[in-house]
Amino acid sequence: MRFRTKIAIFMVALLLSIAGFNLIASSGVVDILKVGKLANYKIIANVVADTD
């Protein structure tokens, strides 16, 4: 297999994995990250329990 073919296969796999991750990661993940940032990166579970 030529080097160009290997690079092309790698690039296609990279694009598919990025697209797959974007489909899996929902808006809930973004909310959890925002809560963690607001809590100065403390344990997120404790912060969520306190806000409810």
N, C-alpha and C positions, 0 to 999 in steps of 0.2 A: 504494500500500500504506500502510495506516495505521501510526502509530507503535507502537501496542499490538501489532500483528501482527509488526512487526520485532523488538520486545523479546521476544515469545513465541518466535520462531524462534531468536533469539540464546540464550535460556535453554535451549531444547531442545538446541541444538548444544553448549552448554557442558556440560550434563549428560552427553551422549553421549561427549564427548571425555574427561571425567573418568572415566567408567565404562570406556572403552576403554583408558585409560592404566593403570587398576588391573588390568585383565585382562592387559596386556602385562608390567607390572612384576612379576617373580617374587620369590621369597624370596631368590634369589641376589643381586639388586640390593641388598636390605637388608643382606645379609652384607658386600658390598663397601663399603657406606657405613659400617658398623660398623668394618671394618678401617681405613678411611681416618681415622675419628675417633680410633681407638686410636693410630694412627701420627702423630697431630698434623698430619693433612692433608699428609703427604709423598706422594711418588709411590706410588700404590697398587700398581702392578705390582711395584716393588721389595720392598714389604712382603710381598706374597703370595709372592714367590719366596723370601724369607727364612724364612717360617713353614712352608713345605712341606719 
